[in-house]
């Protein structure tokens, strides 16, 4: 089993990002409202999104005034590569 270059592997996601963002529909507003209700989010709530992709869901929460922090998949792959070289 060879050693992977996790940084190089993580860049694969960037190659298709523009197409993904262009053709992937957004999430329904009702879904976001359901998440807000089920999670009992308030205007003071902060959201952590893991694997935000092109930010389609992030945008909907930000539009509603939530503070949002995200961890992108390439960041996760890079961290994984450092943990398991």
C-alpha positions in Angstrom: 0.0 0.0 0.0 1.5 3.3 -1.1 1.6 6.6 0.7 -1.1 9.0 -0.5 -0.6 12.7 -0.9 -3.7 13.8 1.1 -3.3 17.4 0.1 -3.3 16.5 -3.6 -6.2 14.1 -3.1 -8.2 16.8 -1.4 -7.8 19.1 -4.4 -10.0 16.7 -6.5 -13.1 18.2 -4.9 -12.1 21.6 -6.3 -12.0 20.3 -9.9 -15.8 19.8 -9.9 -16.9 22.5 -7.5 -18.1 25.0 -10.2 -20.2 22.4 -12.0 -21.6 21.1 -8.7 -22.6 24.6 -7.6 -24.1 25.4 -11.0 -26.3 22.2 -11.4 -27.0 21.2 -7.8 -30.4 22.7 -6.7 -30.6 24.5 -3.4 -32.3 23.0 -0.4 -36.1 23.6 0.1 -36.8 26.4 2.6 -39.2 24.1 4.5 -36.2 21.7 5.2 -34.2 24.5 6.7 -37.2 25.6 8.8 -37.6 22.0 10.0 -33.9 21.8 11.0 -34.2 25.1 12.9 -37.3 23.8 14.7 -36.0 20.3 15.5 -32.7 21.7 16.7 -34.5 24.5 18.7 -32.2 27.1 17.2 -32.5 30.7 18.3 -31.1 33.9 16.9 -28.2 33.4 19.3 -27.4 29.9 18.1 -24.1 29.2 16.3 -23.9 26.4 13.7 -21.0 24.2 12.8 -21.3 22.6 9.4 -19.0 19.8 8.4 -18.5 19.2 4.7 -20.2 22.4 3.5 -19.4 21.7 -0.1 -20.3 24.8 -2.2 -22.3 26.3 0.7 -25.8 25.8 -0.6 -27.2 25.0 2.9 -24.8 27.4 4.6 -26.2 30.3 2.5 -29.7 29.5 3.7 -28.8 29.6 7.4 -26.7 32.8 6.9 -29.6 34.5 5.1 -31.6 33.8 8.3 -29.0 35.6 10.4 -27.2 32.6 12.0 -23.5 32.6 12.8 -22.0 29.7 10.9 -18.6 28.0 10.9 -17.8 25.3 8.5 -15.1 22.7 7.9 -14.5 21.9 4.3 -13.9 18.3 3.1 -10.4 19.1 1.8 -9.5 20.3 5.3 -10.7 17.0 6.7 -8.7 15.0 4.2 -5.6 17.0 5.0 -6.1 16.4 8.7 -6.7 12.7 8.1 -3.5 12.5 6.0 -1.6 14.0 8.9 -3.0 11.6 11.4 -2.6 8.5 9.2 0.4 9.0 6.8 
